Amino acid sequence: MTQPWVPRTAHEETIMDVLVAVRAFSDSMDRMNGGMKGDMDMNVTDLAALRMLIMREQRGTPVSPHDIAAHLRITTASTTKLVDRLVASGHVERHPHPTDRRSRVLRLTDASRREFYRHFGERLMAMRAVAERYDDEQLRVVMRFLGDISGAMDPESAAEKT
């Protein structure tokens, strides 16, 4: 596409409105994450790793350093530095893998989890209040739409579903 897309129908106008809303949502997430990284004295990558750990923890899925490297698309050397930094700052602990003695898993510390939710909890409650205004069918459509948009923007991340 070399020229900007110009909507020509009412449906295309609605599509444009939705895409503008997606962009505004993305900007809001960027601002929220920027504020959180400053509040928590972390860089963007550290915060992204914590978010991944929290999401996986909620699903009961263990996280290895390799999982973080794949999710963040960083090298193993960068992952080692990131994990060392998070361990040194008291945000993460290394534990033996439950089924593979050669491997390690990473877990949030209780203090890190509390700090994360202290910074994010109010926003999470506000987002939940918005979601509660929609019925289950509408929420399923929103979930499908966001998943499809994520896949269009980044097919590899959509496949990971993290």
C-alpha positions in Angstrom: 0.0 0.0 0.0 1.6 3.2 -1.1 -1.3 5.6 -0.7 -3.3 6.3 2.4 -6.6 4.3 2.5 -9.6 6.5 2.0 -12.9 5.0 3.2 -15.6 5.1 0.5 -18.6 3.5 2.1 -20.3 3.8 5.5 -18.9 0.4 6.4 -15.4 1.5 5.5 -15.9 4.7 7.6 -16.8 2.5 10.6 -13.7 0.4 10.0 -11.6 3.5 10.0 -13.3 4.6 13.2 -12.4 1.2 14.8 -8.8 1.4 13.6 -8.5 4.9 15.1 -9.9 3.6 18.3 -7.3 0.8 18.3 -4.6 3.3 17.7 -5.9 5.4 20.7 -6.0 2.3 22.8 -2.4 1.5 21.9 -1.4 5.0 22.8 -3.1 4.7 26.2 -1.3 1.4 26.9 2.0 3.1 25.9 1.3 5.9 28.3 0.3 3.6 31.1 3.3 1.4 30.6 5.6 4.5 30.5 4.2 5.6 33.8 4.5 2.2 35.4 8.1 1.7 34.3 8.9 5.1 35.9 7.0 4.3 39.1 8.6 0.9 39.4 12.1 2.1 38.3 12.3 -0.4 35.5 13.0 -0.3 31.8 10.3 -1.3 29.2 11.8 -4.8 28.7 11.8 -5.5 32.4 8.2 -4.4 32.7 7.2 -6.6 29.7 8.8 -9.6 31.4 6.9 -8.9 34.6 3.6 -8.6 32.7 4.4 -11.9 30.9 5.1 -13.6 34.2 1.9 -12.4 35.7 -0.2 -13.5 32.7 1.4 -16.9 32.7 1.0 -17.2 36.5 -2.7 -16.5 36.2 -2.9 -19.5 33.8 -0.7 -21.7 35.9 2.0 -21.9 33.2 5.6 -22.0 34.3 8.0 -19.5 32.6 11.6 -20.4 31.7 14.3 -17.9 30.6 13.9 -19.3 27.1 10.1 -18.4 27.2 11.0 -14.8 28.1 13.6 -14.6 25.3 11.1 -16.0 22.8 8.3 -13.7 24.0 10.4 -10.5 24.0 12.5 -11.6 21.0 15.8 -11.0 22.7 19.0 -13.0 22.7 19.9 -15.4 25.4 22.7 -13.1 26.5 20.1 -10.2 26.9 17.7 -12.6 28.7 20.4 -13.6 31.2 21.1 -9.9 31.9 17.4 -9.2 32.2 16.8 -12.1 34.6 19.9 -11.3 36.6 18.6 -7.7 36.9 15.1 -8.8 38.0 16.5 -11.3 40.5 18.9 -8.6 42.0 16.1 -6.1 42.3 14.0 -8.7 44.2 11.3 -9.0 41.5 11.9 -12.5 40.4 13.3 -15.8 41.8 14.8 -18.7 40.0 13.4 -22.2 40.9 14.0 -25.7 39.7 11.6 -26.7 36.9 8.9 -29.0 38.2 9.5 -31.8 35.6 13.0 -31.0 34.1 15.9 -31.1 36.6 18.2 -29.4 34.1 15.9 -26.4 33.7 14.9 -23.4 35.8 11.6 -21.5 36.0 11.1 -17.9 37.0 8.5 -16.8 39.5 7.5 -13.3 40.7 8.3 -12.6 44.3 5.4 -11.7 46.6 6.9 -8.2 47.0 7.0 -7.8 43.2 3.5 -9.0 42.7 2.2 -6.6 45.4 4.2 -3.7 43.8 2.9 -4.5 40.4 -0.7 -4.6 41.5 -0.2 -1.5 43.7 0.7 0.4 40.5 -1.7 -1.4 38.1 -4.6 -2.4 40.4 -6.6 0.8 40.1 -6.3 0.7 36.3 -7.2 -2.9 36.3 -10.4 -2.2 38.3 -11.3 0.6 36.0 -10.9 -1.6 32.9 -12.9 -4.4 34.6 -15.7 -1.8 35.3 -15.8 -1.0 31.6 -15.9 -4.7 30.6 -18.7 -5.3 33.0 -21.0 -3.0 30.9 -20.9 -5.6 28.1 -22.7 -8.9 27.9 -20.9 -12.2 27.4 -21.6 -12.3 23.6 -20.3 -8.8 23.1 -17.2 -9.6 25.2 -16.5 -12.7 23.1 -16.7 -10.5 19.9 -14.3 -8.0 21.5 -11.9 -10.9 22.4 -12.0 -12.3 18.9 -11.5 -8.9 17.4 -8.5 -8.1 19.6 -7.0 -11.5 19.0 -7.4 -11.1 15.2 -6.0 -7.5 15.3 -3.0 -8.8 17.3 -2.5 -11.5 14.8 -2.6 -9.1 11.9 -0.1 -6.8 13.6 2.2 -9.5 14.9 1.5 -13.1 13.7 4.3 -14.6 15.9 2.9 -13.0 19.1 -0.6 -14.0 18.3 0.5 -17.6 18.0 2.1 -17.4 21.5 -1.1 -15.9 23.1 0.8 -14.2 25.9 
